[in-house]
């Protein structure tokens, strides 16, 4: 196939057509090759290309065949390996551990095209065939498993992925700065074994005598023997995720081996962000996938714009702190508008920009100016449990950007579909952004993430108190009414998060009954690597306070908590009934308005006497007297005759 289409080579024929004798790097990915800046492999390969390196891509190799990894020959400097845009286990499995039926990152959405623990499998596949070639692993799977971690799918405590993969280095985080430093060092003739000085990397060694100002973590053996040691280790890691005030971390393993995590890479400047997104992406999947129906994931991103990175929201169930960090990085308006103008020229563009955002859409600046010199605070969050007094709330830059985008020719609507932090929004004394968000940027419904309504659970989630969400919903509906809009809120809710017992699950169901909202989907808490909530799930303690936390692990109880959120679904009746009885809330089984479910009639027969009495009591309480009904009926009949 000709490479004139502008994509990086995927075959030796394409390599030769480009006049390349030997590739410098070969990038192995668990995703299909999509040359779009929403895909990590596209950014890293285009960036290397911009720095003068020849890069080829092996997408979704057959891990059962050794020669699948040799289709582009031997790279001059090394292999780069990633599982793809998602952790391969999250990509493969629901929280129930049942296999997902489709894979949006594979041509035609076909599942099973990558292995479980793809980074480890691909790296070992390479190592069998290429004994001495450097292997650098990266992407979200490697980034979040860079130190010892709990693996939910095997219910096991695992070593650093660096050891299991037999790789030489991990480039963690977003990786742009570290990968160029690695490439330049290897190109200068340095051995990969000597690359112990690059920020944003993890390496292994038997000699730490040259290190200074580092934190020694509990050993792998100690953490395996005592879960509390892992909780302590994680808190130290969490406190050292900032490039300005983080320290080097050292994790001891048996046989005198140490895994060393260097401090994170510095955040990208606005100019550096602009440069990354100005690279010559083809903005779609490789044409070889067309016959298979293309790559489904492109539909979500093709007409969307990334405006920022990082998040200071601090949700405990989210791994962003470990991957993108808490420092906000943004692109300039000019960069985003230039990309928008290229989108408008696409023949498939219908006038709708689907999203302008990032991890949190309405974060377009640091939470405070101190961050840029001293880094984020180690021992407090910006928004929870209460907003920091130093927090600077300002939507003016984001609002200006949205106004410019919706003024572009041929743009009918600009939607905001990334997550909105409603608590941050409510802190803004100027309602202009909120009003224009409601007026111009919602496609019928706004998705927000209160996650729960019980403050005891919200505190473990790292979310604001429920009163903040209540105030937000009231203001949202008031603005809709004022603007003549009929737009809805779709709240994301989570069941079985650490701290949630059946009592809290029942309280959430009561809240839903009161508001009249019936969620179509419910997310059961999913313990993914490198989140505070996952550590709670595994250890049974809050790593911040080291105090015990209730953890729901029993599958049946998890099913009950999930069913309570959808208590109106007839399929959930028995689970809801059992949950209410176990929670001592049988008062919610009956005919009263406050009840969640009605008593079930005996199979094959009339209701028993107790059920009749319950109905009679409910009738007496909630219905007008029979005499009144009779008089009203007589009047209606008489009126009808006239």
C-alpha positions, 0 to 999 in steps of 0.5 A, a space after each residue: 500500500 502506498 504511503 502517500 496517504 501521509 500515515 506512518 509506515 506499518 509494513 516493510 513495503 511502506 518503509 522502503 517506499 519512504 526510503 528508510 533503511 532502518 527504523 529508529 523506533 517501532 511503536 507496538 500498540 494494543 489499539 488500531 492505528 488511528 493518527 489522531 491526537 486523542 490517541 497516545 501512539 499518534 502523539 508520541 510517534 508524530 513527536 519523534 518524527 518531528 525530532 528527526 526519528 524514523 518511526 513505524 507502527 505495529 498495531 495489535 500484533 498477534 501475540 501468539 505468533 513470535 514473527 508478528 513482532 518482527 514485521 518491521 525488522 529491528 529498530 536502531 534505537 528501541 521498541 516503544 510499547 503501550 496497551 493502547 488508550 485504555 488499560 487492557 483489563 478495563 478494555 476487556 472486562 466489566 466490573 463483574 469480570 465478564 468480557 466486553 462484547 466489543 472493542 471500540 479501539 479495534 477495526 469493526 469493534 471486534 473484541 479479543 484482538 489484544 491480550 490481557 495485560 497487553 503491555 507485559 505480553 507484548 514486551 515479553 514477546 519482543 524480548 524473546 526475539 530481540 534480546 538486547 534491543 531497548 524496550 520502553 513501555 508507556 501509556 496508561 497501563 504502564 503508567 498506573 502500574 509503574 510501582 507495586 499495585 493491586 490487580 482487581 482482575 486476579 485479586 492479587 498484589 503485583 510487582 511493578 510492571 517494569 519487572 514483569 514486562 522485562 522492559 528497560 524503562 517506563 515513560 509514565 504520565 503523558 510522556 512527550 518530554 521524557 520520550 524525546 530525552 530518551 530518544 536523544 540519549 539513546 541516539 547519542 550512544 548512551 546505553 539504556 542501562 545508564 538512563 537513570 536521570 530522566 524525569 517522568 521515567 521509572 528504571 530498575 537497579 541494584 545500586 542506589 548509592 548515588 541517589 539523594 533526597 529520595 523516599 524509601 517505600 516499604 518493600 514489595 515483600 513487606 507490602 505483600 505480607 501486610 496490606 497496611 504497608 501498601 496503604 502507607 506506600 500509596 499515600 507517599 506516592 500520592 504525595 509525590 505526583 507533582 513535578 515541582 515538589 515531588 521526590 524520587 521514590 525507591 521500592 525495594 524488591 527481593 535479590 537486591 533489586 530496586 525500582 526507582 521512580 524519578 520525579 514527574 516531567 514538568 507540565 507542558 507550556 502553552 506553546 509546547 501544547 500548541 506544538 504537540 497538537 499542530 503535528 501533521 496528524 491525518 485525524 482518522 484511522 489507517 485506510 487499511 481498516 476501511 474494509 473492516 468497517 473502520 475504528 468505532 472510537 473515531 466517531 466520538 473524537 473526530 469532531 471534538 477538540 481537546 483544550 486542556 490536560 490535568 485535573 485538580 478535582 481530586 476524585 479518589 476513584 480517578 487515576 488522573 492524579 497519577 497520569 496527567 497530574 493536578 496541574 492544568 495545561 492548556 492550548 492557546 485559543 489560536 491553536 484550538 481555532 486552527 484545529 476547529 477550522 480544519 474540522 469544518 473543512 471535513 466533508 463529513 462535518 455537519 455543523 456540530 462540534 461535539 466537545 471542547 474540553 478535557 478531563 474536566 472541561 471547565 478547568 482552563 487555569 491553575 487552581 492557584 498561582 502558587 502551583 506554578 512555582 511551588 507545585 500543588 499542595 501535598 496534604 490538601 485538595 483544592 476542592 474537597 472536602 471544602 474549597 481551598 481559600 486560595 482557589 481562583 475561580 474564573 471561567 472567562 477564558 473558557 467562555 471566550 474560547 467557546 464564543 469564538 468557536 460558535 462564531 466560526 462559519 458553518 458551525 451551528 452548535 458547539 457542545 460541551 460534553 466533557 465532565 463539568 465540575 459543578 462544585 467549581 462552577 457554583 463557586 463562580 460569582 459571575 453567572 455569565 458562563 453558567 447562563 451561556 452554557 445552558 443557552 448554547 452548549 448543551 445537547 438536550 441534557 447535561 451529564 454531571 457526576 454527583 456519584 452519590 448523595 450520602 456525605 459519608 460516601 462522598 467524603 471517601 470519593 473525594 466529592 463535595 457534599 450533597 448540598 452543593 449538588 442540590 444547589 447546582 440542580 436548583 440553579 440549573 433548572 432555574 436558568 433553563 426556565 428563564 431561558 425557555 429551555 427544556 434541558 435535563 440533567 443526567 447524573 452519574 451515580 456509583 454503587 458499592 464505593 468504599 464507605 457505602 453500606 446498604 444503609 447508604 444505598 437505601 438512602 440513595 434510592 430514597 433520594 431518587 424516589 424523591 426526585 423522580 429520576 430513574 437511571 438507565 445505567 449504574 456504574 458499580 465501583 471499578 477498582 482500577 490501578 493507582 487510585 485512592 479508592 482502589 487502595 481502600 477496596 484492597 486494604 480496608 483503610 483510608 490511606 490518608 487517615 489509616 482508619 478502617 473503611 467499609 468495603 462491599 466485596 460480596 457480589 450479592 451485596 454489590 448486586 443489591 446496592 446496584 439494584 436499589 438505584 434502579 428499584 423501579 425495574 421489575 427485574 430488581 424487585 427481589 434484590 431490592 426487597 432483600 436489601 430493604 429487609 437486611 437494612 432494617 427498612 421494611 417501612 419502604 415496602 408498602 403502598 405509602 408514597 414514601 415506599 420504594 416497592 409494594 408487597 408482592 402478592 403470593 404466586 397464583 392467588 389473591 393478596 393475603 389479609 395483611 396486604 389487604 390491611 396495608 392497602 386499606 391503611 394507605 387508602 385511608 391516608 392518601 385517598 379522599 373518603 368514599 362519601 366524597 368519591 361517591 358525591 363527585 361521581 354522582 355530580 360527574 354522571 349528572 353533568 354528563 347526562 346534561 
